[in-house]
């Protein structure tokens, strides 16, 4: 799977984050305004780009940015250590969204994290594995993460919904220090607003064979990048540092878009941090 953000996306986000105009960024890059705009859209340029100058201008780590431009990807993940974790990617036009299904091997109790754009492949797996969907956890309420929620609610009306939204019914709101049992697994949460006001990261732990925790982060952070700050960039970065990158290095990061990564890989390779 390709990164969610190519180098042009990363630079574009960093410019918005730091209020840097296109002419200023283009000049640093050694490109015309039109060439820089094309680079922002495609991540490609026929001319050599001064990435070091761009990184200095935008506050990105130059070595990490250069590595991504040269094709860095997180290592392929062997999910056998988390054998009851499944990743589903649904697509619409040029948008791809991840949805995660987790269950306990003994009780067959299951939970879905975000819904993606189409619930049917997940529902088919639930049926094939003989699972009972007990919980639906929402990382944030942007449409692409809840588009298939009605499908899940129709198929499993008794599944409990969990949300960080202050506008959600009281019984659906995440509670401070709440621990949700899923058979032998344990689900906790950390608030990670910034990209979205109701942003939440869910941690799934107590896996068999002592597999590392799984952090389902929504759009707070992507492999090699981060979600749009939507006017709250510093808050978004702060929460990623405090609530996600502070986790143990081997923690598996499951983002709303793009490939799986780890805390260690993001500390070493994400140019925003």
Legacy VTK file of the C-alpha trace (Angstrom):
# vtk DataFile Version 3.0
C-alpha trace
ASCII
DATASET POLYDATA
POINTS 273 float
0.000 0.000 0.000
1.284 3.462 -0.898
1.615 6.242 1.654
-1.507 8.324 2.130
0.497 11.511 1.484
3.107 11.940 -1.243
5.865 14.579 -0.804
3.724 17.271 -2.435
0.923 16.629 0.068
3.381 16.805 2.954
4.867 20.095 1.773
1.411 21.526 1.085
0.266 20.692 4.614
3.450 22.113 6.130
2.963 25.362 4.204
-0.588 25.745 5.465
0.537 24.868 8.994
3.143 27.647 8.929
1.216 30.223 6.854
3.767 30.081 4.046
2.587 31.454 0.718
2.945 29.553 -2.552
5.395 32.099 -4.068
7.634 31.857 -0.988
7.609 28.073 -0.989
8.119 27.895 -4.766
11.127 30.179 -4.516
12.679 28.012 -1.802
12.007 24.904 -3.871
13.623 26.436 -6.956
10.416 26.086 -8.948
7.999 28.419 -10.675
4.593 28.923 -9.087
2.968 26.625 -11.620
5.617 23.932 -11.167
5.240 24.096 -7.399
1.446 23.828 -7.658
1.820 20.768 -9.890
4.244 19.225 -7.404
1.712 19.819 -4.637
-0.927 17.947 -6.613
1.130 15.014 -7.873
4.241 14.780 -5.718
6.271 14.735 -8.928
8.458 17.333 -10.607
10.434 17.329 -13.841
12.949 19.645 -12.198
15.056 18.909 -9.141
13.447 20.318 -6.006
15.454 21.883 -3.197
13.878 19.738 -0.488
16.407 20.846 2.137
15.402 24.496 1.696
11.714 23.583 1.724
12.153 21.545 4.889
13.965 24.421 6.615
11.245 26.866 5.542
8.362 24.663 6.682
9.859 23.184 9.844
9.989 19.642 8.478
12.865 17.269 9.150
14.985 17.418 5.973
16.441 13.900 6.152
13.013 12.348 6.775
11.455 14.366 3.960
14.230 13.308 1.586
13.728 9.657 2.538
10.016 9.830 1.722
10.794 11.526 -1.585
13.146 8.617 -2.299
10.390 6.066 -1.673
10.467 5.236 2.029
7.630 2.984 3.210
6.981 1.387 6.599
7.989 -2.259 6.763
5.331 -4.811 5.749
3.442 -5.933 8.855
3.009 -9.597 9.770
-0.343 -9.619 11.559
0.048 -13.182 12.846
0.913 -11.750 16.261
-2.459 -10.045 16.220
-4.252 -12.972 14.609
-7.719 -11.651 15.412
-7.165 -8.268 13.794
-8.336 -7.613 10.250
-7.885 -4.547 8.050
-10.514 -3.602 5.466
-9.923 -0.873 2.901
-12.945 0.493 1.062
-12.656 2.807 -1.925
-14.704 5.441 -3.704
-13.232 7.333 -6.647
-9.715 8.293 -5.468
-10.493 7.931 -1.745
-9.456 4.873 0.283
-10.482 4.452 3.931
-9.445 1.837 6.470
-11.760 0.007 8.858
-10.545 -2.430 11.523
-12.190 -5.529 12.961
-10.932 -7.047 16.219
-12.254 -10.031 18.133
-11.532 -12.333 21.033
-10.612 -15.835 19.929
-12.437 -17.565 22.785
-15.661 -15.609 23.252
-15.904 -14.528 19.571
-16.924 -11.057 20.767
-15.959 -8.480 18.159
-15.513 -4.744 17.727
-15.321 -2.533 14.644
-13.181 0.618 14.613
-14.582 3.156 12.147
-16.835 1.882 9.402
-15.231 2.774 6.099
-17.400 3.264 3.044
-18.880 -0.229 2.776
-19.719 -2.525 5.682
-20.458 -5.639 3.642
-16.951 -7.174 3.551
-16.715 -6.724 7.332
-20.173 -8.139 7.914
-19.282 -11.112 5.736
-16.196 -11.784 7.858
-18.214 -11.471 11.067
-20.601 -14.097 9.753
-17.866 -16.387 8.417
-15.956 -16.317 11.718
-19.064 -16.783 13.853
-18.586 -13.493 15.682
-20.912 -11.290 17.698
-20.412 -7.582 17.097
-20.495 -5.997 20.558
-18.952 -2.568 19.928
-18.509 0.061 17.226
-15.738 2.562 18.011
-15.558 5.834 16.041
-12.233 7.703 15.919
-13.893 10.876 14.618
-17.084 11.833 12.870
-15.836 12.869 9.431
-18.097 11.344 6.823
-15.650 8.850 5.340
-15.176 7.203 8.721
-18.868 6.777 9.469
-20.356 6.356 6.001
-21.192 2.669 6.539
-22.459 3.124 10.102
-26.132 2.645 9.127
-25.249 -0.743 7.612
-23.633 -1.894 10.831
-26.479 -0.520 12.951
-29.046 -2.330 10.837
-27.183 -5.630 10.972
-26.210 -5.363 14.660
-28.633 -2.965 16.393
-27.474 -3.986 19.880
-23.803 -3.183 19.260
-22.727 -0.346 21.548
-21.503 2.795 19.809
-18.495 4.684 21.227
-17.628 8.241 20.221
-15.603 11.228 21.342
-18.279 13.654 20.183
-19.761 15.901 22.844
-22.953 15.921 20.771
-23.379 12.154 20.969
-25.986 10.708 23.337
-24.569 10.291 26.820
-24.528 6.501 26.629
-22.364 6.670 23.466
-19.722 9.085 24.752
-16.313 7.812 25.813
-15.861 8.087 29.559
-12.588 9.121 31.231
-10.364 6.136 32.097
-12.989 3.740 30.740
-11.813 0.197 29.990
-13.967 -1.817 27.604
-13.508 -5.603 27.831
-13.715 -7.577 24.613
-13.361 -11.099 25.901
-9.773 -11.153 27.116
-8.837 -8.022 25.178
-9.026 -4.549 26.674
-9.913 -1.336 24.823
-8.998 2.074 26.238
-8.895 5.485 24.600
-6.907 8.702 24.444
-8.294 11.992 23.187
-6.457 13.176 20.066
-8.302 16.258 18.770
-6.820 18.547 16.138
-7.721 17.001 12.812
-11.228 16.695 14.247
-12.698 18.172 17.415
-13.888 14.717 18.497
-10.695 12.860 17.530
-9.971 9.749 19.600
-7.250 7.098 19.532
-8.307 3.651 20.726
-5.765 1.255 22.244
-6.355 -2.485 22.101
-4.204 -4.514 24.457
-3.849 -7.798 26.306
-3.302 -9.776 23.116
-2.359 -13.419 23.289
1.370 -14.156 23.086
2.013 -10.628 24.417
1.726 -8.892 21.047
2.231 -5.101 21.298
-0.716 -2.803 21.740
-2.640 -1.698 18.680
-3.376 2.043 18.381
-6.270 2.868 16.061
-5.662 6.550 15.446
-8.106 7.722 12.776
-6.527 10.630 10.880
-4.353 11.963 13.709
-1.224 10.511 12.093
-0.443 8.621 8.898
2.659 6.671 7.950
5.094 9.471 7.109
2.594 12.298 7.571
-0.371 13.541 9.593
-3.978 14.517 9.040
-5.057 18.002 8.012
-4.962 20.264 11.062
-8.060 22.140 9.891
-6.936 25.305 11.636
-5.681 23.492 14.749
-2.259 22.338 13.603
-0.342 22.890 16.823
-2.991 21.083 18.850
-2.961 18.223 16.356
0.835 17.863 16.559
0.833 18.193 20.343
-1.725 15.424 20.775
0.145 13.108 18.415
3.339 13.639 20.402
1.690 13.272 23.803
-0.854 10.544 23.161
0.527 8.437 20.296
4.293 8.822 19.938
4.638 8.436 23.708
3.440 4.829 23.415
5.943 1.924 23.381
8.040 1.758 20.219
6.536 -1.523 18.995
2.937 -0.249 19.193
1.148 -0.943 15.918
-0.368 2.250 14.480
-3.536 1.673 12.458
-4.418 4.853 10.600
-7.617 5.800 8.838
-5.763 5.972 5.521
-2.579 4.408 4.208
-0.433 1.525 5.471
0.149 0.202 8.965
3.170 1.571 10.785
4.645 1.635 14.297
5.538 4.267 16.865
9.219 3.502 16.289
8.946 3.958 12.528
7.096 7.252 12.849
9.620 8.649 15.293
12.380 7.733 12.877
10.728 8.647 9.567
7.823 11.096 9.951
9.083 14.565 8.869
6.476 16.378 10.987
7.978 14.988 14.226
LINES 1 274
273 0 1 2 3 4 5 6 7 8 9 10 11 12 13 14 15 16 17 18 19 20 21 22 23 24 25 26 27 28 29 30 31 32 33 34 35 36 37 38 39 40 41 42 43 44 45 46 47 48 49 50 51 52 53 54 55 56 57 58 59 60 61 62 63 64 65 66 67 68 69 70 71 72 73 74 75 76 77 78 79 80 81 82 83 84 85 86 87 88 89 90 91 92 93 94 95 96 97 98 99 100 101 102 103 104 105 106 107 108 109 110 111 112 113 114 115 116 117 118 119 120 121 122 123 124 125 126 127 128 129 130 131 132 133 134 135 136 137 138 139 140 141 142 143 144 145 146 147 148 149 150 151 152 153 154 155 156 157 158 159 160 161 162 163 164 165 166 167 168 169 170 171 172 173 174 175 176 177 178 179 180 181 182 183 184 185 186 187 188 189 190 191 192 193 194 195 196 197 198 199 200 201 202 203 204 205 206 207 208 209 210 211 212 213 214 215 216 217 218 219 220 221 222 223 224 225 226 227 228 229 230 231 232 233 234 235 236 237 238 239 240 241 242 243 244 245 246 247 248 249 250 251 252 253 254 255 256 257 258 259 260 261 262 263 264 265 266 267 268 269 270 271 272
